[in-house]
């Protein structure tokens, strides 16, 4: 069998290469705010996080496809994000399950026109203490996606609502760089229906816009609750793409 030799590439910032339409974790890997690696063959790239997320872009290259085949048959998580139709056609024949998703873009004019209502409970930044209290986004969550809690606290951002000592909702950056951030949101079941997710999402977006960071909102096409909330707060122009996971 021919040995696959890929060039491993690094960029000084996420502006050093235009990965158009890429998920938020790509710029985080590029800037090394989360652990991962970038591999390339000619003008095609695979960006991988240590947590097992992959993104492929550029013309279909058989060497790169062979590399992905090796990854998809290995151990650990394998979730491949694909926006190029040529790569999707190539991967549709692979022994993988295809899951359709939407990627949204924020219409800032629509968002800025939304009324700012009094929050149901006080909003505060997520910190080491609230992470220790969290059941949805505990320490292991940040270790998986960020490498460590300290890495998140140094480079990420998030907000939570507290009802005394109870966390009732959180909106945290699953990935964040100097250019992009993807939000992950959860509301405690006992506190749903009060607009908590919307208020926390807006706090997260406000913070992103103040830092000149583009907020990302991606979800499964069947996640009706996420779709409704996204469109309610100004995320529009949804674009379909796919992820591939092991069957």
N, C-alpha and C positions, 0 to 999 in steps of 0.2 A: 504494500500500500504506500502511495506517495505521501511523504511527510508534508503537512500543511505549515507553511511558514508565513505568518501574518506580520505586517508592520504594526507595532504598537505606537500610538501617537498621543501627544499631549499638546494642549493649547494653554496659553497663559490666561485667557478669559473666555467666557462664552461668546464674546463678540469676535473671537478670532476665526470662527468658522460658522457659516450660516446653515444650521440644520433646520431648514424651513419645515414648519408644521410638526416639530418634534415634541414629545411629552416633556414635562417640566424636569424630570430627573436627568435628562440629557445635559442641560446646562449645569446642573449640580455636579455631575461627573466631570465635565469639562473643567470646572473651577476647583474640583477636588474638595468640595464641601461635603460630599459623601464618598465612601470608598467605591471604586470601580475602575474600569479600564476602557480604552478606545482602541479598536483594531481597524485596519483599513487595507483594502486591496484596490490600487489605483484610486478612483474617485468614489469608492463605495466604503461605507463605514458600518461597524457594529459598535454600539455603545452599551456597556454592560455594568450593572451595579453588583456589588458583592452580595446583595440580597436576592439576586436571581432574576432581575428585570433586564430585558434586552430591547434595543431599538436598532433596526436596520434601515439604511437609506442609501440612495444612489443606484446606479445600474446594477442589474443582477450579475454577480460574479460567482462562478462556480467554486472557486477557492473559499470564498466567504460563506457560500451555502454549505459546503462541506464542513466548515468550522461550526456552523449552527447545528448541523446534523449531529456532530460530536457532542455539542452542549445539550441538545434535546434528549439524547440517550444517556446522559450522565446522571449523577445523583443531585439531589437538592432541587430547589424551585427552578422552573423554567417558564417564564412569561415573556413572550416576544411581541413587541408593539410594532405594527407595520402600517404605514400610511401610503406607500407606493403601490399602485395597482400591479405593477410588474412583479414585485416581490410577493404580493398576495397570490397571484396566479401560480407562482413557483411553489409557494408553501401550501396551497390548497391540496396538493398531492402528497404532502407529508403526513405521517401518522400523528397528527395533532388535532386538537379540538379548536375550532374557530369561534371566537366570541365577538360579535359586533358591538362597537361602542361609539359614543359621541364625544367630540371635543368642542367646547364652546369658546367664543370670544366675547369679551365684555364690551358692551356699548357704553362708553363712559358718560355720554350725554344722557342716556336713559337712566343710568345708575345715579348720577349726580342729582337728577330731578326727583329721586325718591324721597319721601318724607322721613325725617329722623324722629322716631318715636321714643318715648321713655322706655328704658329697658326693664324687663320683668324682674331681673335680679342684677346685682352689681357685676360688671365685667372687669376682669383683671387679666394681666399677662400670665401665660403658663410659665411656671418656674419649677425648680427642682422639688419644691414642696408639693405643688399641685400634681406633678407627675407621680410622686409617691402615693398620692391619694386616688389617682385615676384608675378606673377599672377598664375603660375602653382604650385609652392611650397610655399605658403604664410604661415602666422603664424598658421592658423587653421590646416594645413597639419602636422606641427610638434607637435601641441597640440594633434592631433588624434593619431599619431604613437609613439611619444616620451614622451607624457605627458605635455611637455612645450618646448618652444624655448630654454630656458636656459639649459635644460637637453640635447638637441641636441648639443648646442654649447660646452658643457662640455665633451660630450662623442662621438659625431658624427663628420662627416667631409663631405665636399662637395665643389664643384667648379662651377664657373659660368663664362661666357664670357659676356663682356660688349661692346656695341657700343655706346660710350659716356654714356648717362644715361639710355640706353635701355638694359635690360637683353635679350640676344639673345639665350642663352642656359644654361642649368643647369644639373649637375650630382651630386646627393645628396644621402646620406645614408638613406634609409628608415629604415634600422636597422643596428646597428653596436655594436660589442663587442670587446674584446681584441683578439678574434680569427677569427671572421667572419664579413663581411659587405656585404649588398646587395644594389646595386646601382639602383636608379630611375633616368631616363634621359628624358629631354624634350628640343626640339629646337623650337624656335618661328617660326611660319609658313612662315614669310617673309624672313627667313634666312636659310631655308632648302636647301640641295643640295651643301653645302659648306664644308662638313666634320666636322661640329661643334660637332655633337654627338660623333663621333669617337675620336676627340681630347679631349673632356671633359671626355669621358670614360677612355681614357688612362691616363689622369691626376689623375683620381680617383684610377685607378689600381696601378699606380706608387706609390701613397701615401700608399695604402694598403700594397703593397709588402715591402715598406721601414719600415713599422711598424710590419711586420710579421703577417699580417692579411690576411686571405683567402678571395678574392673577390668572391661573388656569383652573378650569372646571371640566373634568372628564367623568363620564359615567357609563355604565352598561345601558344599552338601549331599552332594557326592560325595567330599569330603576325609575319608576314613575315619580316617586317622591323627590328624587334628586333633580329630575328634569323639570318638574313644576317649580321647585325652589330656584333653580338656576335661571329660568326664564322670568320668574317673578322679580329678580333683582338685577335684571339687565344683561344677562348672558344670552347672546343671540348668535346667528350665523353658525349653527351647529354643523360640524363636518363629521361624516362617518369615517371610521377606520376600524381596524380589527386587532385583536390580540390572539395569539396562538399559545395554547397550553397543552401539556401532555394529556392524552385521553385517560 
